[in-house]
Amino acid sequence: MSSSQTVEDESHPSITAVNRRIQRLSLHLTPLPPLQPSPQLHMLACAKAANKLEVDRASLQCYMRGKNRELQEKVINFFESKPDLQTPVGISMEEHRELCMRQIVALVRDAKIRPFRYVVDDPAKYFAITEAVGSIDVSLGIKVGVQFSLWGGSVLNLGTKKHRDKYFDGIDNVDYPGCFAMTELHHGSNVQGLQTTATFDPITDEFIIDTPNDGAIKWWIGNAAVHGKFATVFAKLMLPTHDSKKVSDMGVHAFIVPIRDLKTHQTLPGIEIQDCGHKIGLNGVDNGALRFRSVRIPRDNLLNRFGDVSRDGKYTSSLPTINKRFAAMLGELVGGRVGLAYSSVGFLKISVTIAVRYSLLRQQFGPPQQPEVSILDYQSQQHKLMPMLASTYAFHFAAQYLVEKYSEMKKTHDEQLVADVHALSAGLKSYITSYTAKSLSTCREACGGHGYAAVNRFGSLRNDHDIFQTFEGDNTVLLQQVAADLLKQYKDKFQGGTLSVTWNYLRESMNTYLSQPNPITARWESTDHLRDPKFQLDAFRYRTSRLLQSVAARLRKHSKTLGSFGAWNRCLNHLLTLAESHIESVILARFIEAVQNCPDASSQAALKLVCDLYALDRIWNDIGTYRNVDYVAPNKAKAIHKLTEYLCFQVRNIAGELIDAFDIPESVTRAPIAMQSEAYSQYTHHVGFQ
Ligand SMILES: Cc1cc2nc3c(=O)[nH]c(=O)nc-3n(C[C@H](O)[C@H](O)[C@H](O)COP(=O)(O)OP(=O)(O)OC[C@H]3O[C@@H](n4cnc5c(N)ncnc54)[C@H](O)[C@@H]3O)c2cc1C
C-alpha cells in the first residue's frame, strides 16, 4: 500500500476487489435492477421500456412448493446430517454400490422413511421421496426406484393378495432386495419379443424358468450384480398341451424367482449372474446379467393378477387375448415412467439453478472503462438459459398434473384414465428427459470451464441422467406410442367416438384446421394479441392438428404400397414431430391453467411472463411451419421474434427470484462456483487454497 492510500480509499485495489465481491454477492441475493441502456450492448435496446417486475418471493415459492415438501426436507436433512452417507466425488464403482445400499437401508431403518408404503396408496409422496433421494445421488434415486417401484411395484401391481402378504414387509424393510428382470440381450424395446420361458410342470406343480439361448440372457438388470435376492422375471408362459405342438405359448407373464440364498447370499442353483460392469453413469447401481438353467419355482410364484394357471394346468384370465393381457400388464408399470419424468424436472431445476446463479455472479468483459458485466447480460447467455428456465416452470406444472392423474388412476382404475395416463406418461417422460439431457450440457457450457469441475455437479448429473432417455422405454419408441394413440383418437373422432380428456382439444382444433388459416388474424401483431393465451394455445394446437391430419393422409397413401409397417416407417419422423407437438400443447395448456389459478397477483404476473416466453419461444423455434401455411404473416413473425427477445430480457431481470422459487435446499444445489453465501471461497478451498 502506498503512503498516499488509506483503507477508506475506494480506488485501492483491495477495496475495489472487496466492493466488487460484495456487489457480486448481492447480484444473486437482490438481482440486478433493470440495466441502463448501453450503446455497447445491443440487447439492452428493448430494456428501455422494461419495468422490472416486483416478485413476492415468498408467495411464488409457496405456489411452487409441492405438497410433500416437508417429507423431502426430512430426507435431505437426514442425509445432510450423516457425512458417512454422502457420496464423495471420484468414488470407485464398488464403494459406490455399497454406499448406495447403505443409504437405502439407512433411509428406511434409521430415518424411518418407507417409500414402499406409498407406491400404490399415495404415489405423490412416493415420487417426492424419489426426487429428494435422487437429488442426493442419482444412483440412490434409481436404486430406490428398482427396489420399491420396479421390483416391489411389480409384486403389488401384477400379483395378488398372497404375494402382497408374503413379500410386502421384506421389500419394505429391504430384507428382500430385488430386481425387475425384463430386458434381454436381444430384446429391450420390443418386450413382446422376449424369449425366456416359464414352462408349467403339472407333475411337480412348478414352473421351470429357462434361458433358451444367449440372446435371452436378462441384461442390465438393476440390483442383480451384487445385492438382489429375488427377481421379477418376465417370461413366456408355456403350458403343456396334448397336441403335436406339446406346449402352448400364453404370452409374456411375470414370475417371482429367488436368485440368491436369503441367509448365505450364495447364488441359487441353476442361476448364473454376471456383472454388467462400469457404466457411463449410475455406477452406484449394480446392473447384472442373469441366465437361467431349468430353475424350478412354485406355481404360486406366477404374478397372477391378469392370468392364472390352476393346479391341473388350466389357464384362466379375465382378458381375452395375449395382446390385451400384455397391455394390461404394461399399463400397471407406467409408474416408473411417471417417476422418471418427475425426477427429470427435479434435475433440470437443480442445473438451471446452478447455471443461473453462476451467470448472475460471473462477470466478463464490459463497456470500455466501465465495470465488467454479469454474463447473464449477454443476449446469447440469456437465450441459452431463459427459455430453459421457462421450460422448467412449464415442466413443473405438467409433471404435477401427470402425478395427479396417475394417483387418480391408481384409485379409480378407470379404463379411459388408464389409457390417457399411459400415453401422457410416455409423452412427458420422453419429451422432458430428452430436453433435460440436452439442457444439462448447455448448463455445463454456460458455466464455462468451471462447469467442467466434477465438484460443480454437471458431470454426474449429465452422466447419471443420460440413460433416463432410454430406460423405462426408449424415448423414440415411446413417442411413437403417443402418435399411435393420437391417430387412434383421430380415427375414433370421425367415427363419432369420444376423445380422452387430454386429447379433447383436438375436437375443436381439427375443425379450425379444416378451415384455412384466417388471413386477418395471421397479420395481428400487437403485444396483447401475442401474449393472449388463446392465440398461443391455438397456434400450438393448430400445428398438432395439421400434423395429425397430414400424417394420417400419408399413412393411408403409403400403406397401399408398403403395408402398415412400411408406411409407418416411411412417415416416422413426421409421426415423432406430431407426438412432440402434441406434448408441447399439453404442457402449455397446463402452464396457462397454473398461471390462471395462481392466487397472488405478483406471482401471477411473474408466471405469466415466464409462460409467454415458453409459448412464444416454441412458436418462434417452429416459425417455418407457421409461415409455410401463412398461419403467421411476415410482419407477425417479426413481432414474435422481437417480443421473445424482450421477454427473455424481462425474465432475466427476475431470474434470481425465479430460481429461488424452486426452493431447492442449498445443500442440493451446492456447486462451489455458484454458492450464494460464500461465492468462490468454497471453490478455492476445494482445490487447496486457504
Ligand atoms: C443403466 C441401465 C439400467 C437398466 N435397468 C434395467 C432393469 O432394471 N430392468 C430391465 O428389465 N431393464 C433395464 N434396462 C434396460 C432398458 O430398459 C433398455 O435398455 C431399454 O428398454 C432400451 O432397450 P434396448 O437397450 O434394447 O434398446 P434398443 O431397442 O435396441 O434401441 C436402440 C436404438 O434403436 C432405436 N429403436 C428401437 N426400436 C425402434 C423403433 N421401433 N423405431 C425407431 N427406433 C427404434 C431406439 O430409439 C434406440 O435409439 C436398463 C438399461 C440401462 C442402460
The ligand as a Gaussian input file, in Angstrom:
#p B3LYP/6-31G(d) Opt

LIG

0 1
 C      -28.322000     -48.398000     -16.665000
 C      -29.430000     -49.234000     -17.154000
 C      -30.317000     -49.796000     -16.261000
 C      -31.341000     -50.642000     -16.703000
 N      -32.126000     -51.270000     -15.789000
 C      -32.994000     -52.218000     -16.220000
 C      -33.691000     -53.032000     -15.276000
 O      -33.516000     -52.894000     -14.052000
 N      -34.543000     -53.970000     -15.751000
 C      -34.750000     -54.144000     -17.081000
 O      -35.544000     -55.008000     -17.439000
 N      -34.107000     -53.389000     -17.995000
 C      -33.225000     -52.453000     -17.599000
 N      -32.535000     -51.702000     -18.514000
 C      -32.767000     -51.924000     -19.934000
 C      -33.521000     -50.790000     -20.611000
 O      -34.849000     -50.780000     -20.187000
 C      -33.386000     -50.976000     -22.121000
 O      -32.039000     -50.697000     -22.443000
 C      -34.325000     -50.085000     -22.879000
 O      -35.643000     -50.537000     -22.759000
 C      -33.973000     -49.969000     -24.366000
 O      -33.840000     -51.214000     -24.949000
 P      -32.533000     -51.550000     -25.797000
 O      -31.352000     -51.263000     -24.973000
 O      -32.701000     -52.922000     -26.297000
 O      -32.528000     -50.523000     -26.978000
 P      -32.972000     -50.800000     -28.479000
 O      -34.409000     -51.122000     -28.503000
 O      -32.023000     -51.715000     -29.130000
 O      -32.776000     -49.325000     -29.056000
 C      -31.587000     -48.901000     -29.734000
 C      -31.938000     -47.744000     -30.653000
 O      -32.858000     -48.211000     -31.639000
 C      -33.961000     -47.347000     -31.717000
 N      -35.192000     -48.122000     -31.959000
 C      -35.563000     -49.302000     -31.419000
 N      -36.788000     -49.647000     -31.843000
 C      -37.206000     -48.657000     -32.653000
 C      -38.400000     -48.407000     -33.376000
 N      -39.449000     -49.238000     -33.334000
 N      -38.490000     -47.263000     -34.079000
 C      -37.462000     -46.400000     -34.124000
 N      -36.317000     -46.572000     -33.452000
 C      -36.189000     -47.684000     -32.725000
 C      -34.061000     -46.658000     -30.355000
 O      -34.630000     -45.372000     -30.487000
 C      -32.599000     -46.583000     -29.915000
 O      -32.039000     -45.372000     -30.359000
 C      -31.515000     -50.856000     -18.096000
 C      -30.636000     -50.260000     -19.002000
 C      -29.593000     -49.491000     -18.549000
 C      -28.603000     -48.957000     -19.546000

